[in-house]
């Protein structure tokens, strides 16, 4: 390692890296090539003392010195001041992180799945040992949303988060919007460009976004919320017809992570609702212009008002940038004294069921094309105390209509006013049982109006 004469009076901060995949490799390269700059920012040298890997025989980037690699993660951790975890696993990552924290080492992690499940236990371990847990890279890559929640907005009251936090699904839906194609075709193209994992399930089923939503909600509302507290739907059921119907009403479809503070009639905090699902947002909303694999989080706060955080949410470089940001901040605290923010869970707000969410629906119905049908449908909505905002009738193409025993069919495109999720679900069930309704062809929530 290079010497840093300006900081010779201060001992080096020893960094252990767990994992040498695409993200770990990028972190290691930047630690090795930017050591002088990092030392200047920290006020002491920073030394990469080793990289723990599972398979020492696996080919690595030539920029990674072979002598840094080890299969003995435990011994490596025991020599470090700061441990960077970039394995992406729940185990052994949890065990290794707890080992580091319990001996007083600080930890930086990008592991959203682990944090969404075990965050409270990890924060408790860090608090007991008087050390820090950095997690900026766990949500939205290089977008500085975690630090903003923990520090910049620490004196404000966040009321709602509305965000696109998964680049893969945003790319797929964006492609469907612009090309008019089906989901399977867009997913195939995303694979071709390397925007998906080998198994895209966590992305397309919404699990990745749900883990990030749990972390953000915990930070924003000072409460312990886990992955189990997040209602989750993915994008696998979205069709080209859904996208076209959205466009016809001036909307685009995005996979949204939504977390909101719910208050009772007396203005007191009642709990927190966290959900991930496809939704229509107006074409003029800031989130509608988030294209490709970018991420963005729209924050509503009592004093700051509306804030938008936008940037690259996926990829080795953005994630490494977030990891190194945490590393520099933590190392500076260790050198000069002080400590960054730990867990803030004083509010202890409970997670509420999704049925209490207040939202709107866009519903597409295949109905008989005859007088009185619209009145029957409207009566079914009224019986459930759900009011209609707009109703449009579209005649089906002759080839679609000919596939039915009925001579004439039409499609109703209905957008409701706001109601509870539970009431809207009951309404859809009731309408689907009407004799004049042949099928419910689409149901998507509407947000951001």
N, C-alpha and C positions, 0 to 999 in steps of 0.2 A: 504493500500500500504506500501511497505518497505521504511525505511528511507535510505538516501544515504549521510552519514556524509561528505564525500569528496566534496559534492556539495551542502552542506547545505546553503551556502551563495548565491546560485542562486535559483530563484523561479522555480518551476516545470513547464514544458511545458504541458499544458492540451490538451489532445487529445479526440476528439469526433469521434465516428465511426458510419457511416450511413450504415446500412445493416448488417445482421448476417447470411448470407448464407454460403456456403462452404468457400469462400474467406474471408468474414468478420470474420467468426469464427476463421480461421487460424491466421489472423492479430491480433485479440483480444488475442488469446492464447499466441502468441509470445510477445506481449506487456506486458502481465501479468507475464510470466515466465522468460523473459530476461530483466527485468527492470534494474537490476544492470549493465549489460553489455551495454545496450543502454545509460544509464546515463553516463557511463565512456566515451563512444564515443561522446556523445553530449556535455558533460560538465555541465549538469544539469539534475535533475530528469525528467522523463517523466511519466505522469499519465493519464491512461485511465479513463475519467470522466463519460462516458456513451456510450451506444449503442442504436441507434434509430432503431426500428423495426416496421413493420406494424401490426403484430399480437403477442401480449404479451402472448397468450395462447399456441402458437406453441411450441412443445418440442425442447429444445436446447441441445447442447453438455454440459455435466455435468461440464466441465471446465469453462463455462461462468457463472459468478456470477449473479444470478437473479436480485440483487439490481442494477446492471448496466443497465438493460434494461428499455427503455422508449418508449412510442409512440409519445412523444412530441419532434419531431426532431428540430423544430424551437428554443425552449427554450434551448435544448442541445447545438445547434450551438452557441448560444449567450454566452455560458460559456467557449468556447474553444479557444485555440491559434492555433491549427491545426485541420482541419477536414479531415478525411479519408472517401471518398465516395466509397462504394462497393455495390451499389444497382443494377447496370447494367441497369437502366432505363434511358430514356431521360427526362421524367418528373415523379416524382417531383425532380429528381436529378439536373436539370438545375436551378430550382428556389432555391433549398437549397444551391447549390454551390455559386450562385450569392449572396445569403444572407450572407454566410460566408465571401466571398471575400470583399463585400461592407463594412463589419464592420472590415476589416483588418486581419481576420484570414487567414492563409495559407491553401491551399487545396491540397490533394493528391488524384488522381483518377485513376481508371483502365478502365474508361468508354469510349472505343474507338468510339462507335456509337455517343455519345454526343459530343466528341471532334471533330469528323469528320464533324459534322453539325454546332456546336456552338463554336468551338474553338476560333475564333477571338473575339467574345463577352466576353468570359471568360478571355482571356488574357488581354483585355482592362480593364476589371473590376479589375484584379489583379494589373495592372500597375497604375490605378488611386488610388488604396488603398495602393500602395507601398508594396505589399505582393507577395507571390509566388504561382505558380500552378505547381505541380509535376505530370508528366504523363508517367513515365517510364513503369509502369505496363500495359499501354494501348496497347502496341505493343510488341508481341513476349515474353511475360512473363518475365522470369528472364534474358533474353538476353539483355545486356546493350546497345541497339542500340540508344535509345532516348538520353541518356546522351552523348554518343559518337557524335551524330549529333550536339547537343547543345553546347558541350564543347570541346571534343578532336579534332573534325574536324572543329571547328569554324574559324580557320585561313586558311583552305584549300578550294578548289573548288570541290565540288562533281559533277560529270558529269552523273552518272547513278547508280541506285539501282536495284538489281535483287534479289528477295527473295521469300522464302517459309514462309509465315506468318500465316498459318492456319494448326494446327496439325491434325484436323479431316480429311481434304481432302488429306493431305499428307499420312496419314495412309491408307485411302481407295485406293489411287492410288498405293501406295507401295505394298499393298496386291494384287491388280490386277496384278501388274508387276511380283510378285513372284509366285502367284498361277495360273495365267492365267484365272481367273474367271471373271464374269460380275460385273458391277457396283452394282447392287442390292444386290448381295451376299456379296460383300465386305462391303457395308454400314451396312448390317445386323450384320456382325461380329463386326464392329466398335461400334454399339449400345450395343452388348453383353458385350464388354469390358469397356463400360462407356466412350467412346471417343467422343460421340455426345451429344448434348443437346436433350431434349425430342422432340423438333421440330428442325431438322437439317438444315432447309432451309437457314438460314443466312450463314452457313458454305458451304454447297454444291452448292449453287447458287453464291458464291463468294462475298456476301455482307460484311461478316466479314473481309475478306482480303482487300476489297476495302476501308473500313473505315480506316484500318491500313495503307494502301498505301497513302491515302490522308494525314494522319498525318505525315508520313515519308517524303513525297514529300514537304510538307510545311516547315519542319525543314531543309531538305537538300538544298532546293533551295530558302530559305528566301522569301517565297511568300505565300499568302493565297490561299490554295487549299482545296476544300470541297469534300464531297462524290459525289456531282453532277458532279464534274470534272473528275471522274474516269470512264473509259470504263470498263464494267464488264461482264464476262461470267463465268459460273460455270462448274462443272464437270459432271453434270447429263447426258450429251450426250456422254460421253466417253465409248467406248465398248471394249470388249476383243480383237476384231479385230484391233482397233486403237492401243492398247498396243502391240500386236504382230507385227504390221507394224512398229511401232517405234523401237522395238528391232531388226528388220531385217536390219535397217539402222544404228544401233549402238547408239540408243537414248533411253531415258526414258521420260515418260510424268509426268510433275509436274504442279500444279496450281501455277503460278508465279504472283507476284506483281512486276510491272516494272514501274519505274519512271525515266525519262531521260530529261536532259537539251538539248534543240534543238537550234542550232545556224544557222544563215543565211549564205549566201555565203561569207560575209565579216567577218565572225567570231564573229559577235555580237549575244548576246542572243536574241532569237526569242520568246521562250516560254517553257512550260513544258508539256510533254506528260505523262499521268499516266494511266495505264491499268492493269487489272487483267483478266487472262484467262489461260486455259490449254495450255501448250507448250511442244515441244520436246526439250530436252537439251542433248548434247553429254554425253555418259556414263562416259567419263573421266572428266567431269566438276565437280568442288567441290559440287555443289548443287545436283548432281545425287546421291551422297552417303549419302544424308540426308534421313534417314529411319524413319518409325513409325510416331509418333506424334511430332517429333522434328521440330524446326523452324531454319531457317538460312537466313541471308541476306548478299548478295555479294555486296560490295560497290566499285565503281570505282571513285577515286579522283585524281585530277591533280598532287599533290605533293606526297601524301601518296601511290599512286598506288592502287593495288587491295587489299581489306581487306575482311575478312570473319568473321561474327558473328554467333555463333552457340550455341544452347542449348535448354532446355525445354521451349516450348512456351505455354503450356497449363497446367492447374491443379492449385489447391489451393496453394500448397507450392511454386512453382516458382513465381506465381503472388504475393503472400504475401511477398516473398523476395524482389521483385521489389518495392512494396509499402513501405516496411520498409526502403529500401535504400533511397527513396525520403524523407521519414519522418525524418530520421536521418540527412540527408543533410540540410533540411529546418530548423529543430530544432536547429542545430548547428549554422546556419546563424542567427537565431533569438536570440540565447544566446550570441554570440560573436560579433554580428553586421555584416552587409553585406547582400547581396541578390543574389540569384542565377539568371541565365539567364531567361529573359522573352521571349516574342514573338519577332522573328526577321523576319520582312516582308518587309524590305527595297527594295528588288529587284523587288517586285510586278510583277513577270513574269506571263503572262496570260496562262491559260490552253488551249492547242491546241487539235483539233479534232483527233480522232484515225486514220482517213484516212491518216494523214501525217506521221504516224509511218513507219519506215523502218524495214522490217522484211523479213522472208522467209516462204514459205508454203510447207508442205507435203500434197499432194493431191492424193487420191485414186479414180480411175475412173473404172467403169465397162463398157467395150467396146466390140464391135464385134471383134472376132479373125479372121482377114482377112488382106491381104496385103493393105498397104496404110493408115491404121488407124493411126499409129504413126505419119506419115507425116501430116495428117489432124490436129491432136492434136497439133503438134509442130507449125504449121502455125497459129493456133488460138492464141497460146501464143505469137508468134512473132508479130502478128498484134497488140497486146496490149503492146508491148515493154517489155515483161517479158521473161527473158532468163531461160533456163532449166539447172540445175546443173546435176541431175542424173535422168534416167528413167529406170525402171525395169518392165518387163512383167511377170505376174504369171498366169498360167492356173488355172481356177477354178475347184474345185472338180466336178465330174460328177453329183452329186445330186443337186448342186446349178445351174449348167448350164441347167439341165433338167427342172427347174422351169420356164425357159424363152421360148418364142416362137422361139428364135434364137438357132440354133443347137450348135454353138460354141461361148463362151464368154471368155474373159480374163480380168484380172485386171492390170491396169497400176498404178505403184507407182512412183509418180513424186515428186522431190524436186526442188524447184526453187532457183535461185539466189536472192539476195536482191532486193526488190522493195517497193514502198509505199503500205500501206495497201489498199488504195483505188484502185490502179492499180491491185493488186492481186485479190481483190473481183470482179472487172469487168471481169478479165480473167476467173475466175471460172464460172461466169454466162455465158460468151460467150461459153466456152468449153461445159458446160452442155447442150447447145442447138444444138450441132453438131449431125448430123444424126447417126454417128457411135458410139456415147456415149449413153449408156443405163441409167447410173445413176452416180452421184457423191457420193461415199460411205464414204468419209472421208476428212475433211479439218482441219489441225492443224498447228499452227504456229511453226516455228523453231527458237530457241533463244540460245544464249550462245556460238555460234561457234567462 
